[in-house]
């Protein structure tokens, strides 16, 4: 794993998936602000799997963002297997990296894992990640898999086209690993396995329709109807798991 420099820019927003609670986008939109009273322009990055999928997926995020508050979503469709163009963030107020096949998102950003966080910090652009985008925000990104040494640890439907649990380089916007759809898809055991196997210092699994806002003071703040599940190694080679609900916070390190 590479070690991207510690992110020191605006808050980072992690959404665990789900479409039932558009209000979870509200803190991100407020952080994005906008200039001269105009609605904030939000770049929505979607890895496009073709045959109109990218346009359909963008339409869902466009609707959710507009339901959460006044904003101007901008589609940034990246063909599957292609790179994300960092220049897409130069004229926007916020960056939302959307959901889909997590390994494909990691591939799309692999060439700019250092450059993009620096640019976001320099321009004060907040980052939000939905599902795959939330996983990518981590320094060590859990991109999928459902097996640990051939033993199932979570449902095969959550595997992201991978067999063994895979951890790859991420953006380093948050200091802990991230998994999404925790309660709904049963991915918390995968995160536990990733923390233990890859000797990660901290991991957070986020339920759907739930937001974790990571602020510059090193705290993670939870909102929405679900929970965020913090996983840390314990002294006896096990893990400690603690769940946090709306209004609660925890240390990121």
DRENGU-828685 format. One line per 10 residues: number of its first residue (from 0); their letters; for each residue x, y, z of N, C-alpha, C, O, CB. Coordinates in steps of 0.02 Angstrom, whole numbers, plus 50000, padded with zeros to 5 digits. Glycine has a CB too. Example, Ala and Ser with C-alpha at 12.3 -4.5 7.8 and 13.67 -1.06 7.14 Angstrom:
2
0 = as = 50660 49716 50390 50615 49775 50390 50660 49835 50390 50712 49834 50423 50565 49776 50452 ~ 50642 49888 50354 50684 49947 50357 50645 50002 50394 50670 50057 50402 50704 49970 50286;
//
This chain:
253
0 = xxxxxxxxxx = 50042 49940 50000 50000 50000 50000 50043 50062 50000 50093 50066 50036 49953 50001 50061 ~ 50023 50111 49960 50057 50175 49965 50031 50213 50025 49981 50192 50055 50049 50216 49901 ~ 50062 50267 50043 50041 50306 50101 50029 50378 50079 50073 50420 50086 50094 50303 50157 ~ 49968 50393 50052 49954 50462 50033 49960 50509 50093 49950 50488 50150 49883 50467 50004 ~ 49977 50570 50080 49984 50618 50134 49918 50628 50169 49865 50623 50138 50011 50685 50108 ~ 49921 50643 50235 49860 50651 50274 49818 50708 50247 49844 50762 50234 49877 50662 50348 ~ 49754 50696 50240 49709 50747 50212 49696 50800 50265 49679 50784 50322 49642 50715 50189 ~ 49703 50863 50246 49693 50918 50293 49643 50969 50266 49641 51026 50290 49759 50953 50308 ~ 49603 50950 50218 49555 50996 50188 49489 50996 50224 49486 50982 50284 49545 50978 50116 ~ 49435 51012 50189 49369 51016 50219 49344 50946 50240 49377 50896 50228 49319 51047 50171;
10 = xxxxxxxxxx = 49286 50945 50271 49257 50882 50293 49249 50833 50235 49241 50852 50178 49190 50894 50327 ~ 49252 50769 50253 49238 50715 50205 49174 50680 50228 49165 50668 50288 49298 50664 50201 ~ 49130 50664 50180 49064 50638 50196 49057 50568 50167 49066 50558 50107 49008 50685 50168 ~ 49040 50520 50209 49035 50450 50190 48963 50427 50198 48936 50429 50253 49083 50406 50232 ~ 48933 50405 50143 48863 50383 50143 48862 50308 50129 48892 50285 50080 48820 50423 50090 ~ 48828 50271 50171 48831 50198 50167 48785 50167 50116 48770 50107 50120 48815 50170 50233 ~ 48761 50206 50068 48715 50181 50018 48643 50196 50037 48630 50229 50087 48724 50107 50008 ~ 48596 50173 49996 48525 50182 50010 48497 50245 49979 48534 50293 49967 48514 50183 50084 ~ 48432 50244 49966 48399 50299 49931 48340 50328 49971 48305 50372 49946 48375 50277 49864 ~ 48329 50303 50032 48269 50322 50068 48275 50389 50104 48224 50418 50123 48251 50269 50118;
20 = xxxxxxxxxx = 48335 50415 50113 48345 50474 50155 48390 50524 50121 48448 50531 50140 48374 50454 50223 ~ 48365 50561 50071 48407 50610 50036 48436 50663 50083 48486 50695 50066 48367 50644 49982 ~ 48405 50673 50142 48429 50724 50187 48501 50712 50208 48535 50758 50231 48385 50728 50249 ~ 48527 50650 50202 48596 50637 50221 48645 50677 50179 48703 50686 50199 48612 50562 50216 ~ 48624 50701 50120 48668 50742 50078 48671 50814 50102 48714 50852 50080 48644 50740 50006 ~ 48626 50834 50148 48622 50903 50169 48687 50932 50196 48707 50985 50173 48570 50909 50220 ~ 48720 50899 50243 48784 50928 50269 48837 50937 50215 48874 50985 50217 48811 50884 50323 ~ 48839 50890 50168 48887 50897 50113 48870 50957 50070 48915 50995 50052 48887 50833 50070 ~ 48807 50967 50053 48788 51024 50012 48801 51090 50047 48821 51139 50016 48715 51019 49993 ~ 48790 51091 50113 48804 51153 50150 48879 51167 50151 48899 51225 50146 48778 51147 50223;
30 = xxxxxxxxxx = 48920 51115 50156 48993 51124 50154 49015 51148 50085 49062 51187 50080 49029 51059 50172 ~ 48981 51124 50033 48999 51145 49965 48983 51218 49953 49019 51252 49916 48962 51103 49914 ~ 48930 51242 49985 48913 51313 49982 48892 51335 49912 48836 51323 49892 48971 51354 50005 ~ 48936 51368 49877 48920 51400 49813 48947 51470 49815 48959 51498 49869 48843 51400 49799 ~ 48957 51499 49758 48986 51566 49755 48934 51618 49737 48889 51606 49696 49043 51568 49705 ~ 48940 51676 49768 48897 51734 49753 48823 51716 49755 48783 51739 49714 48913 51762 49684 ~ 48805 51674 49804 48735 51656 49814 48708 51605 49765 48649 51590 49767 48694 51716 49810 ~ 48750 51579 49720 48726 51530 49672 48725 51461 49703 48759 51447 49752 48771 51530 49609 ~ 48685 51417 49673 48681 51349 49697 48748 51314 49686 48778 51322 49634 48624 51310 49662 ~ 48771 51274 49735 48835 51240 49726 48833 51190 49668 48785 51153 49660 48855 51204 49791;
40 = xxxxxxxxxx = 48887 51191 49629 48895 51143 49575 48929 51080 49603 48983 51083 49632 48938 51173 49516 ~ 48896 51024 49594 48920 50961 49622 48938 50913 49566 48895 50891 49528 48866 50928 49669 ~ 49002 50898 49560 49024 50848 49512 49006 50778 49538 49025 50759 49593 49101 50853 49499 ~ 48967 50741 49499 48945 50674 49517 48981 50623 49473 48965 50616 49414 48867 50667 49510 ~ 49029 50589 49502 49070 50542 49464 49036 50473 49464 49024 50444 49517 49142 50537 49493 ~ 49020 50449 49405 48989 50384 49396 49031 50343 49348 49045 50365 49292 48916 50391 49370 ~ 49053 50283 49369 49085 50238 49323 49031 50208 49278 48985 50174 49302 49126 50181 49360 ~ 49036 50222 49214 48984 50206 49166 48997 50137 49136 49047 50126 49101 48981 50260 49109 ~ 48952 50090 49150 48960 50022 49125 48929 50013 49055 48926 49957 49029 48929 49973 49173 ~ 48906 50069 49025 48883 50066 48956 48808 50054 48949 48774 50040 48998 48919 50014 48920;
50 = xxxxxxxxxx = 48784 50060 48887 48714 50049 48869 48667 50092 48910 48613 50070 48931 48697 49976 48879 ~ 48687 50155 48920 48645 50202 48955 48647 50198 49031 48611 50235 49065 48576 50194 48933 ~ 48688 50152 49058 48690 50144 49131 48713 50208 49166 48685 50227 49217 48736 50086 49150 ~ 48764 50240 49139 48790 50300 49171 48738 50355 49177 48732 50386 49229 48849 50325 49133 ~ 48701 50367 49123 48649 50418 49125 48594 50401 49175 48569 50444 49211 48619 50428 49055 ~ 48575 50337 49177 48523 50316 49224 48547 50325 49296 48509 50349 49339 48504 50243 49212 ~ 48609 50306 49310 48635 50313 49378 48641 50386 49398 48623 50405 49453 48703 50278 49385 ~ 48666 50428 49352 48671 50499 49368 48602 50528 49385 48597 50569 49430 48702 50537 49310 ~ 48551 50508 49349 48484 50534 49361 48461 50521 49432 48426 50562 49462 48434 50504 49311 ~ 48480 50464 49460 48461 50448 49529 48496 50496 49578 48464 50521 49625 48479 50375 49547;
60 = xxxxxxxxxx = 48560 50508 49568 48596 50553 49612 48572 50625 49603 48567 50663 49651 48671 50548 49600 ~ 48558 50644 49541 48532 50710 49527 48468 50722 49567 48459 50775 49598 48519 50719 49452 ~ 48423 50673 49567 48360 50679 49603 48372 50682 49678 48341 50724 49713 48314 50621 49586 ~ 48415 50639 49704 48428 50638 49776 48459 50703 49800 48439 50730 49851 48473 50579 49794 ~ 48508 50729 49763 48541 50791 49782 48493 50850 49781 48493 50891 49827 48601 50804 49737 ~ 48453 50854 49728 48405 50910 49723 48352 50906 49778 48326 50957 49800 48372 50911 49654 ~ 48335 50844 49799 48286 50836 49854 48315 50860 49920 48279 50881 49965 48265 50763 49859 ~ 48382 50856 49926 48415 50874 49989 48425 50949 49996 48431 50974 50051 48481 50839 49995 ~ 48427 50985 49940 48438 51057 49943 48454 51085 49875 48464 51048 49827 48493 51074 49992 ~ 48458 51151 49871 48473 51184 49808 48544 51170 49786 48591 51186 49822 48461 51258 49813;
70 = xxxxxxxxxx = 48552 51141 49727 48618 51127 49701 48612 51115 49626 48557 51108 49599 48650 51066 49737 ~ 48670 51111 49593 48672 51099 49522 48717 51039 49509 48777 51048 49499 48697 51161 49483 ~ 48690 50978 49508 48731 50919 49494 48758 50918 49423 48722 50935 49376 48691 50856 49507 ~ 48820 50899 49416 48855 50897 49352 48878 50825 49339 48916 50799 49379 48915 50947 49350 ~ 48856 50793 49286 48876 50724 49274 48949 50720 49251 48971 50757 49208 48832 50692 49221 ~ 48986 50674 49282 49054 50657 49261 49055 50581 49251 49065 50543 49299 49109 50681 49314 ~ 49044 50560 49190 49038 50489 49175 49106 50463 49152 49134 50487 49103 48983 50476 49120 ~ 49131 50412 49187 49196 50383 49171 49184 50314 49142 49158 50270 49176 49241 50379 49235 ~ 49203 50302 49079 49193 50235 49050 49229 50182 49092 49285 50194 49115 49218 50232 48977 ~ 49197 50125 49102 49228 50073 49142 49295 50054 49111 49300 50041 49051 49182 50012 49148;
80 = xxxxxxxxxx = 49347 50053 49153 49414 50041 49130 49452 50103 49112 49512 50100 49100 49412 49997 49071 ~ 49418 50161 49112 49450 50224 49095 49468 50263 49158 49445 50247 49212 49406 50266 49051 ~ 49510 50316 49150 49531 50356 49208 49485 50415 49221 49455 50443 49175 49601 50381 49197 ~ 49479 50433 49284 49445 50494 49304 49489 50554 49286 49549 50553 49300 49427 50494 49380 ~ 49460 50606 49257 49496 50667 49239 49494 50715 49298 49441 50743 49315 49465 50700 49175 ~ 49551 50726 49330 49554 50769 49389 49531 50840 49373 49507 50875 49418 49626 50770 49416 ~ 49538 50861 49311 49518 50929 49294 49443 50940 49304 49420 50997 49305 49536 50944 49221 ~ 49404 50886 49312 49332 50892 49322 49314 50928 49386 49258 50951 49394 49300 50823 49321 ~ 49362 50933 49434 49346 50965 49498 49365 51039 49499 49354 51072 49550 49380 50930 49554 ~ 49393 51065 49446 49419 51133 49449 49365 51186 49450 49377 51241 49476 49464 51146 49390;
90 = xxxxxxxxxx = 49306 51173 49424 49254 51224 49420 49191 51202 49457 49136 51221 49438 49237 51239 49348 ~ 49199 51163 49511 49142 51140 49549 49153 51158 49623 49208 51176 49644 49130 51064 49541 ~ 49099 51153 49661 49101 51169 49732 49104 51107 49776 49120 51112 49835 49042 51211 49751 ~ 49087 51049 49749 49089 50987 49787 49098 50928 49740 49080 50931 49681 49024 50979 49828 ~ 49126 50874 49767 49138 50813 49728 49102 50755 49761 49116 50739 49819 49214 50799 49721 ~ 49056 50724 49725 49022 50663 49747 49046 50605 49704 49035 50606 49643 48944 50672 49745 ~ 49078 50556 49735 49097 50495 49699 49044 50443 49715 49033 50426 49773 49169 50470 49719 ~ 49011 50419 49664 48949 50381 49672 48962 50306 49683 49019 50285 49694 48905 50391 49611 ~ 48910 50267 49679 48915 50196 49693 48915 50154 49630 48901 50178 49575 48858 50174 49737 ~ 48931 50091 49638 48935 50044 49583 48988 49992 49599 48998 49974 49657 48952 50080 49517;
100 = xxxxxxxxxx = 49022 49968 49549 49073 49916 49557 49135 49947 49588 49172 49983 49554 49089 49881 49489 ~ 49148 49932 49651 49201 49966 49688 49270 49956 49656 49307 50005 49652 49202 49941 49759 ~ 49290 49896 49635 49355 49891 49602 49362 49935 49541 49417 49960 49526 49368 49818 49583 ~ 49307 49946 49504 49310 49989 49445 49322 50061 49465 49358 50098 49430 49246 49983 49405 ~ 49293 50083 49521 49305 50151 49545 49378 50158 49567 49410 50209 49552 49258 50168 49603 ~ 49405 50107 49601 49475 50111 49622 49520 50115 49561 49569 50153 49560 49494 50051 49666 ~ 49505 50076 49509 49544 50079 49447 49541 50149 49416 49592 50174 49392 49518 50027 49397 ~ 49482 50179 49417 49473 50244 49385 49513 50299 49419 49535 50346 49386 49400 50264 49384 ~ 49524 50293 49484 49559 50345 49522 49631 50326 49538 49666 50366 49569 49522 50359 49586 ~ 49653 50268 49517 49719 50243 49538 49776 50289 49518 49828 50291 49552 49731 50175 49508;
110 = xxxxxxxxxx = 49768 50326 49464 49821 50369 49439 49825 50436 49476 49873 50473 49466 49812 50382 49366 ~ 49775 50452 49518 49774 50519 49550 49762 50514 49625 49732 50560 49654 49720 50562 49517 ~ 49784 50460 49657 49772 50451 49728 49806 50504 49771 49782 50519 49826 49794 50382 49749 ~ 49861 50531 49747 49895 50585 49784 49871 50653 49760 49860 50698 49800 49970 50579 49776 ~ 49864 50661 49694 49850 50727 49665 49780 50752 49683 49772 50810 49700 49857 50724 49591 ~ 49730 50708 49680 49662 50731 49693 49653 50756 49764 49625 50811 49772 49613 50674 49680 ~ 49675 50721 49817 49667 50749 49884 49701 50817 49892 49675 50862 49925 49695 50701 49936 ~ 49760 50825 49862 49793 50890 49866 49752 50945 49833 49745 51000 49860 49863 50887 49834 ~ 49723 50929 49775 49683 50979 49740 49620 50997 49779 49601 51055 49783 49664 50953 49670 ~ 49588 50947 49809 49528 50960 49849 49546 51005 49908 49508 51052 49924 49497 50894 49874;
120 = xxxxxxxxxx = 49602 50991 49941 49622 51032 49998 49639 51103 49977 49620 51151 50011 49682 51000 50033 ~ 49676 51110 49922 49696 51176 49899 49636 51220 49882 49636 51280 49895 49741 51171 49838 ~ 49584 51190 49853 49526 51228 49830 49469 51227 49880 49417 51258 49868 49502 51200 49764 ~ 49478 51192 49936 49425 51189 49987 49362 51154 49963 49307 51173 49982 49408 51258 50009 ~ 49371 51102 49922 49314 51066 49894 49298 51005 49937 49342 50962 49945 49328 51045 49820 ~ 49238 51000 49965 49222 50941 50005 49209 50880 49961 49185 50886 49905 49161 50955 50049 ~ 49225 50822 49989 49216 50758 49955 49160 50720 49989 49158 50716 50051 49283 50717 49955 ~ 49116 50692 49949 49066 50645 49975 49072 50580 49936 49082 50581 49876 48994 50674 49970 ~ 49067 50524 49971 49069 50459 49939 49008 50419 49956 48989 50414 50015 49132 50421 49958 ~ 48976 50390 49905 48917 50349 49914 48937 50277 49900 48956 50261 49844 48857 50373 49867;
130 = xxxxxxxxxx = 48933 50233 49950 48949 50162 49941 49020 50154 49914 49068 50161 49952 48898 50129 49893 ~ 49029 50138 49850 49096 50130 49822 49138 50193 49834 49197 50188 49850 49093 50115 49747 ~ 49107 50251 49826 49143 50314 49837 49166 50322 49909 49218 50352 49922 49100 50372 49818 ~ 49126 50296 49956 49146 50298 50027 49205 50252 50039 49252 50271 50074 49087 50278 50072 ~ 49204 50191 50010 49260 50145 50018 49324 50175 49990 49378 50167 50019 49245 50079 49983 ~ 49319 50210 49933 49377 50239 49900 49409 50295 49941 49468 50309 49933 49358 50265 49832 ~ 49371 50327 49985 49397 50383 50024 49452 50361 50073 49491 50403 50096 49341 50416 50062 ~ 49455 50298 50089 49503 50273 50138 49573 50270 50110 49583 50267 50049 49482 50205 50163 ~ 49623 50270 50155 49692 50258 50134 49699 50186 50109 49731 50174 50058 49741 50271 50193 ~ 49669 50139 50146 49667 50068 50126 49595 50051 50110 49554 50045 50155 49697 50021 50182;
140 = xxxxxxxxxx = 49580 50044 50046 49510 50038 50023 49490 49964 50017 49521 49926 49981 49501 50073 49955 ~ 49438 49946 50054 49409 49879 50048 49365 49879 49986 49311 49910 49986 49368 49858 50112 ~ 49386 49844 49933 49352 49850 49869 49307 49790 49854 49272 49791 49803 49402 49857 49815 ~ 49305 49739 49896 49260 49684 49884 49287 49618 49908 49334 49614 49947 49244 49680 49811 ~ 49256 49564 49882 49272 49497 49904 49224 49472 49956 49191 49511 49991 49343 49494 49931 ~ 49219 49407 49961 49174 49377 50011 49205 49318 50047 49173 49288 50091 49109 49356 49978 ~ 49267 49301 50029 49301 49244 50058 49365 49265 50093 49399 49312 50071 49317 49192 50004 ~ 49381 49232 50148 49445 49240 50182 49477 49171 50183 49455 49127 50220 49436 49270 50254 ~ 49529 49162 50143 49561 49097 50135 49510 49044 50115 49511 48987 50139 49596 49076 50200 ~ 49465 49064 50070 49415 49017 50044 49354 49007 50087 49309 48970 50068 49447 48952 50033;
150 = xxxxxxxxxx = 49352 49039 50145 49296 49032 50192 49249 49092 50185 49272 49149 50191 49322 49024 50266 ~ 49184 49082 50173 49139 49139 50167 49134 49178 50232 49128 49150 50287 49069 49115 50147 ~ 49137 49245 50226 49128 49288 50284 49069 49337 50275 49048 49369 50322 49192 49327 50297 ~ 49043 49342 50213 48986 49385 50200 48951 49357 50138 48979 49313 50105 49008 49460 50189 ~ 48891 49380 50122 48855 49352 50064 48893 49361 49999 48925 49412 49988 48786 49384 50058 ~ 48889 49310 49956 48924 49312 49892 48899 49370 49849 48937 49396 49808 48915 49246 49855 ~ 48836 49389 49857 48808 49444 49817 48843 49511 49830 48836 49557 49790 48734 49452 49833 ~ 48882 49515 49884 48917 49578 49900 48989 49578 49875 49026 49624 49891 48916 49589 49976 ~ 49009 49527 49836 49079 49515 49822 49111 49565 49774 49172 49569 49771 49087 49446 49795 ~ 49072 49603 49736 49099 49651 49687 49142 49616 49634 49193 49643 49613 49140 49705 49724;
160 = xxxxxxxxxx = 49121 49557 49614 49155 49517 49563 49224 49493 49585 49266 49476 49543 49163 49558 49499 ~ 49236 49491 49651 49299 49466 49678 49284 49407 49724 49229 49401 49750 49337 49521 49717 ~ 49333 49363 49732 49325 49307 49778 49355 49324 49846 49319 49337 49894 49358 49243 49749 ~ 49421 49323 49851 49454 49339 49914 49447 49414 49930 49448 49456 49884 49528 49319 49912 ~ 49440 49430 49993 49434 49500 50015 49496 49539 49991 49552 49518 50001 49427 49505 50092 ~ 49483 49596 49960 49537 49635 49929 49540 49705 49960 49488 49738 49968 49528 49640 49853 ~ 49600 49727 49977 49613 49794 50002 49664 49826 49956 49719 49799 49947 49638 49793 50076 ~ 49647 49884 49928 49690 49917 49880 49700 49990 49901 49667 50014 49947 49660 49914 49809 ~ 49745 50024 49868 49760 50093 49885 49700 50138 49871 49668 50133 49819 49820 50118 49846 ~ 49685 50182 49919 49631 50230 49911 49657 50301 49915 49718 50313 49912 49578 50218 49963;
170 = xxxxxxxxxx = 49611 50348 49923 49628 50419 49920 49658 50446 49985 49689 50499 49984 49567 50459 49903 ~ 49648 50412 50040 49676 50436 50103 49642 50498 50131 49673 50536 50169 49747 50451 50094 ~ 49579 50509 50113 49542 50566 50140 49520 50554 50211 49508 50601 50249 49482 50581 50096 ~ 49513 50490 50230 49498 50471 50299 49549 50418 50320 49573 50381 50278 49424 50444 50307 ~ 49566 50414 50385 49619 50369 50407 49596 50299 50423 49636 50258 50446 49652 50398 50467 ~ 49534 50283 50410 49508 50216 50424 49480 50185 50360 49459 50220 50314 49455 50217 50479 ~ 49479 50118 50359 49447 50082 50303 49372 50089 50309 49345 50098 50363 49469 50008 50302 ~ 49337 50083 50252 49265 50093 50250 49231 50036 50213 49255 50015 50160 49247 50161 50218 ~ 49176 50011 50240 49131 49968 50202 49061 49997 50208 49047 50035 50255 49133 49894 50229 ~ 49018 49981 50161 48951 50011 50158 48897 49957 50161 48912 49898 50160 48943 50052 50093;
180 = xxxxxxxxxx = 48834 49980 50164 48776 49934 50166 48783 49884 50224 48764 49826 50217 48768 49896 50098 ~ 48810 49907 50280 48830 49860 50333 48773 49816 50357 48778 49754 50354 48859 49898 50391 ~ 48719 49846 50381 48663 49806 50408 48624 49773 50352 48599 49717 50361 48617 49850 50449 ~ 48618 49806 50295 48574 49782 50242 48606 49725 50203 48571 49678 50182 48555 49838 50195 ~ 48670 49727 50192 48704 49676 50151 48747 49629 50193 48774 49580 50166 48746 49710 50099 ~ 48754 49642 50257 48794 49599 50299 48869 49604 50286 48904 49554 50286 48773 49529 50289 ~ 48894 49666 50275 48964 49675 50258 49009 49688 50318 49070 49691 50311 48971 49732 50210 ~ 48981 49696 50378 49023 49707 50437 49074 49651 50446 49132 49666 50461 48980 49714 50499 ~ 49055 49587 50439 49107 49535 50446 49163 49541 50395 49220 49523 50411 49075 49467 50439 ~ 49149 49565 50335 49203 49575 50287 49252 49628 50312 49312 49619 50305 49174 49596 50219;
190 = xxxxxxxxxx = 49225 49682 50340 49270 49733 50365 49312 49706 50423 49371 49720 50428 49230 49795 50388 ~ 49280 49668 50467 49318 49638 50523 49374 49594 50495 49431 49598 50520 49271 49596 50568 ~ 49359 49554 50444 49410 49511 50415 49466 49553 50383 49525 49535 50388 49379 49465 50363 ~ 49448 49608 50350 49498 49651 50319 49543 49683 50372 49604 49687 50362 49465 49705 50277 ~ 49514 49706 50427 49553 49737 50480 49603 49687 50509 49662 49704 50520 49508 49764 50536 ~ 49581 49626 50521 49626 49576 50551 49678 49552 50502 49737 49548 50519 49586 49518 50578 ~ 49658 49534 50441 49705 49506 50393 49757 49557 50369 49816 49541 50361 49667 49478 50333 ~ 49734 49618 50358 49779 49669 50330 49808 49715 50383 49839 49766 50367 49742 49710 50278 ~ 49798 49698 50446 49826 49736 50503 49810 49810 50498 49853 49853 50506 49902 49726 50505 ~ 49747 49824 50485 49724 49893 50481 49711 49920 50552 49688 49883 50595 49661 49899 50438;
200 = xxxxxxxxxx = 49726 49983 50563 49717 50012 50629 49645 50026 50647 49627 50029 50706 49757 50076 50634 ~ 49602 50035 50596 49533 50055 50610 49492 50044 50547 49516 50056 50491 49528 50129 50634 ~ 49430 50022 50555 49383 50017 50500 49314 50039 50523 49298 50032 50582 49381 49946 50472 ~ 49274 50065 50477 49206 50087 50493 49159 50060 50440 49167 50074 50380 49202 50165 50497 ~ 49109 50022 50461 49057 49997 50416 48995 50041 50426 48973 50050 50483 49041 49921 50429 ~ 48967 50066 50372 48912 50115 50376 48848 50084 50348 48848 50056 50294 48931 50180 50337 ~ 48794 50091 50386 48729 50068 50362 48704 50112 50306 48728 50168 50297 48677 50067 50420 ~ 48655 50087 50269 48623 50127 50217 48585 50186 50248 48565 50184 50306 48575 50085 50176 ~ 48577 50239 50208 48541 50299 50229 48572 50331 50291 48537 50361 50332 48468 50283 50242 ~ 48637 50322 50298 48673 50346 50356 48736 50383 50333 48769 50362 50286 48692 50288 50404;
210 = xxxxxxxxxx = 48750 50439 50366 48807 50481 50349 48858 50482 50405 48840 50487 50464 48783 50552 50334 ~ 48921 50476 50387 48977 50488 50433 49015 50547 50405 49045 50544 50351 49023 50424 50441 ~ 49015 50602 50443 49053 50662 50423 49118 50663 50463 49118 50663 50524 49012 50727 50436 ~ 49173 50662 50426 49240 50663 50457 49267 50734 50453 49277 50761 50398 49288 50612 50422 ~ 49278 50765 50511 49298 50835 50513 49373 50840 50525 49406 50792 50543 49260 50872 50568 ~ 49398 50900 50515 49470 50912 50518 49498 50903 50588 49559 50897 50597 49486 50981 50493 ~ 49455 50902 50639 49479 50893 50708 49488 50820 50727 49501 50804 50785 49432 50927 50756 ~ 49480 50775 50678 49491 50704 50692 49432 50668 50723 49441 50617 50755 49549 50697 50736 ~ 49372 50695 50713 49312 50663 50738 49267 50641 50680 49268 50672 50627 49273 50710 50786 ~ 49230 50588 50691 49180 50564 50643 49112 50570 50675 49100 50544 50730 49195 50489 50622;
220 = xxxxxxxxxx = 49066 50605 50641 49000 50621 50668 48947 50583 50627 48947 50585 50566 48986 50698 50666 ~ 48902 50549 50662 48853 50505 50631 48785 50540 50628 48764 50571 50677 48848 50438 50668 ~ 48750 50534 50571 48681 50557 50566 48643 50510 50519 48673 50471 50483 48678 50630 50539 ~ 48576 50515 50522 48534 50470 50483 48506 50414 50527 48524 50408 50585 48574 50440 50425 ~ 48460 50374 50499 48425 50324 50539 48466 50261 50556 48447 50224 50600 48363 50303 50503 ~ 48521 50250 50522 48561 50190 50534 48618 50203 50582 48617 50251 50621 48588 50163 50470 ~ 48669 50159 50579 48725 50164 50625 48791 50156 50587 48793 50131 50531 48719 50110 50680 ~ 48844 50178 50620 48912 50167 50595 48947 50121 50645 48943 50133 50706 48952 50235 50586 ~ 48981 50070 50621 49009 50018 50662 49086 50023 50659 49116 50008 50607 48984 49948 50640 ~ 49116 50043 50714 49188 50053 50718 49222 49988 50737 49202 49956 50786 49205 50109 50768;
230 = xxxxxxxxxx = 49273 49968 50700 49309 49905 50711 49382 49922 50723 49415 49952 50680 49301 49856 50651 ~ 49408 49902 50781 49478 49913 50798 49510 49849 50823 49476 49808 50855 49485 49969 50851 ~ 49574 49838 50808 49607 49779 50835 49610 49782 50911 49616 49836 50941 49679 49772 50807 ~ 49606 49724 50942 49611 49720 51015 49678 49688 51034 49713 49661 50992 49553 49679 51045 ~ 49695 49692 51098 49760 49667 51122 49767 49592 51116 49823 49566 51115 49770 49687 51193 ~ 49711 49555 51112 49713 49482 51109 49707 49455 51038 49685 49398 51029 49659 49453 51153 ~ 49726 49495 50989 49723 49477 50918 49651 49471 50891 49641 49445 50837 49758 49412 50908 ~ 49603 49494 50930 49534 49499 50906 49519 49570 50883 49565 49607 50865 49485 49476 50961 ~ 49456 49588 50885 49436 49657 50868 49386 49681 50919 49352 49642 50953 49406 49660 50797 ~ 49382 49746 50925 49330 49780 50964 49283 49815 50917 49305 49854 50875 49361 49830 51016;
240 = xxxxxxxxxx = 49218 49801 50923 49168 49832 50879 49122 49874 50922 49095 49851 50973 49128 49777 50840 ~ 49112 49936 50902 49065 49980 50937 49024 50016 50884 49051 50041 50835 49102 50030 50983 ~ 48959 50018 50895 48913 50050 50848 48890 50117 50874 48877 50126 50934 48852 50004 50835 ~ 48884 50165 50828 48865 50233 50845 48805 50254 50804 48801 50239 50744 48924 50282 50834 ~ 48758 50288 50837 48698 50312 50804 48698 50387 50794 48747 50421 50809 48638 50291 50843 ~ 48643 50412 50768 48636 50484 50753 48651 50526 50814 48628 50512 50869 48565 50499 50727 ~ 48691 50578 50804 48709 50624 50858 48771 50604 50896 48796 50642 50937 48653 50629 50905 ~ 48797 50544 50883 48858 50520 50917 48918 50531 50872 48912 50539 50811 48852 50445 50936 ~ 48977 50532 50903 49039 50540 50866 49092 50496 50896 49085 50471 50952 49061 50613 50865 ~ 49147 50486 50859 49202 50446 50883 49267 50471 50851 49265 50506 50800 49191 50371 50867;
250 = xxx = 49323 50453 50882 49388 50473 50856 49404 50433 50793 49390 50373 50790 49443 50464 50909 ~ 49433 50466 50743 49449 50431 50681 49512 50390 50686 49518 50338 50654 49455 50480 50624 ~ 49560 50412 50726 49625 50378 50731 49621 50321 50781 49671 50286 50792 49681 50427 50752;
//
